Amino acid sequence: PLLKRGCPMAADEEAKETVQVSKKQASQLIAGPAGKIEQRTSAQVLIEHTAKGADVTIKGSKKSVAKAMTMLKVLVAFKEAASPEERGLCHWFACGFCRDRQEGE
């Protein structure tokens, strides 16, 4: 009841979003990016395999889920659009997460 009345904790309400990815994208996420997204956003990343690929569910505060979803979408888009030369780069660096990171993010 306190959260609905505008308690300061209302901003940290729990949120959950799910996105579907291919089997290849799921295996790439499991290999490392999922853990890095968790570390950088404090959101929980769950990957559940399905017949067509995988459901990636992100849970946490609204802010952390939004940030994690943005990171996930950028990584997936980069992997799909990258040229062969770009694929040799660290995808975190190429997407700007390392070089553009501000203190406290």
C-alpha positions in Angstrom: 0.0 0.0 0.0 2.8 2.5 0.7 4.3 2.1 -2.8 1.0 3.1 -4.4 1.0 6.3 -2.3 4.3 7.6 -3.7 6.7 6.1 -1.2 10.3 6.8 -2.4 10.7 3.1 -3.0 8.1 3.3 -5.8 10.8 4.2 -8.3 12.5 0.8 -7.6 9.4 -1.3 -8.3 10.2 -4.7 -9.8 9.9 -5.0 -13.5 10.2 -7.9 -15.9 10.6 -8.0 -19.7 11.0 -10.9 -22.1 12.4 -10.9 -25.6 12.8 -13.9 -28.0 16.2 -14.6 -29.6 17.5 -17.2 -31.9 19.4 -20.3 -30.7 22.7 -18.8 -32.0 22.0 -15.5 -30.1 21.1 -17.4 -27.0 24.3 -19.4 -27.0 26.3 -16.2 -27.6 24.6 -14.5 -24.6 25.3 -17.5 -22.3 29.0 -17.3 -23.3 29.5 -14.1 -21.5 27.3 -11.0 -22.3 24.4 -12.1 -20.1 26.7 -12.1 -17.0 28.2 -8.7 -18.0 24.7 -7.2 -18.4 23.9 -8.5 -14.9 27.0 -6.9 -13.5 26.5 -3.5 -15.2 22.8 -3.2 -14.5 22.0 -5.2 -11.3 19.2 -6.9 -13.3 18.8 -10.7 -13.4 19.1 -12.2 -16.9 17.3 -15.6 -17.4 17.6 -17.6 -20.6 15.1 -20.3 -21.2 15.5 -22.4 -24.4 12.5 -23.0 -26.6 11.9 -25.0 -29.7 12.6 -21.9 -31.9 15.3 -20.3 -29.9 15.2 -18.8 -26.4 13.2 -16.5 -24.3 15.5 -14.0 -22.5 13.8 -12.6 -19.4 15.2 -9.6 -17.6 14.1 -8.9 -14.0 14.9 -6.2 -11.5 14.1 -2.6 -10.8 12.4 -0.6 -13.7 15.6 1.4 -14.2 17.9 -1.7 -14.3 15.5 -3.6 -16.6 15.4 -0.7 -19.0 19.2 -0.4 -19.1 19.6 -4.1 -19.5 17.1 -4.3 -22.4 18.9 -1.4 -24.1 22.2 -3.2 -23.8 20.8 -6.5 -25.0 19.1 -4.9 -28.1 22.4 -3.1 -29.0 24.4 -6.3 -28.7 22.0 -8.3 -30.8 21.8 -5.6 -33.4 25.6 -5.3 -33.6 26.1 -9.0 -34.0 23.5 -9.1 -36.8 24.8 -6.0 -38.7 28.6 -6.2 -38.1 30.9 -6.8 -41.0 33.4 -9.7 -40.8 36.1 -7.1 -39.8 34.0 -5.7 -37.1 33.2 -9.1 -35.7 36.8 -9.4 -34.7 36.5 -6.5 -32.3 35.3 -6.8 -28.8 31.5 -6.3 -29.2 31.3 -4.4 -25.9 33.8 -1.9 -27.1 32.3 -1.7 -30.6 28.9 -1.0 -29.1 30.4 1.8 -27.0 29.8 0.3 -23.6 33.5 0.4 -22.6 34.7 3.5 -24.3 31.6 5.7 -23.6 31.0 4.5 -20.0 30.6 7.3 -17.5 31.7 6.9 -13.8 28.9 5.4 -11.8 27.2 3.5 -14.6 
